Amino acid sequence: MDNFQIVDFTSLSEEVKKLIREAVEIRTRAYCPYSNFAVGAAILTEEDSKVYTGFNIENSTLTPSICAERAAVPRAVCDGYLKFKMVAVAAHQNDSYTAPCGVCRQTLSEFCGSDGDIEIYLSKPTMDKVLCTKLSNLLPLSFVSYKKDSVINNCK
Ligand SMILES: [Zn+2]
């Protein structure tokens, strides 16, 4: 069984199409003078259906560079949104789709929706075909060290 499918952009819901458009649009602002590999990401929050975007931000020493997904996550979390319904990622590669890197997969797993998962949509700037999957497909057996709820309560 495939853990993803590639569909026509036009077949997607308006909610998903809007999120993909946001990722494609923010990608044009990516700060990537070293790789010239621009990526945009857009997060849809579960509560209030808010959209938070981000793009990759590179650094001359490389290590401090941050991916588009992890640039978007703090914007949502700082506004108090801790559950994500879906994430769209936009980048251009001729022969493949650009999926979140391992670090971003783990970062997103911290903020899964109430169903314990996040819908993931990978698009190219042309927005013709979109790869649809879920975070659980990209990061099976994700790391869980302790019960999150008890930690959050302890912080109050
Ligand atoms: Zn990443």
Boltz pocket constraint, residues with backbone or C-beta under 6 A from the ligand:
constraints:
  - pocket:
      binder: B
      contacts: [[A, 67], [A, 68], [A, 69], [A, 70], [A, 100], [A, 101], [A, 102], [A, 103], [A, 104], [A, 105]]
      max_distance: 6.0
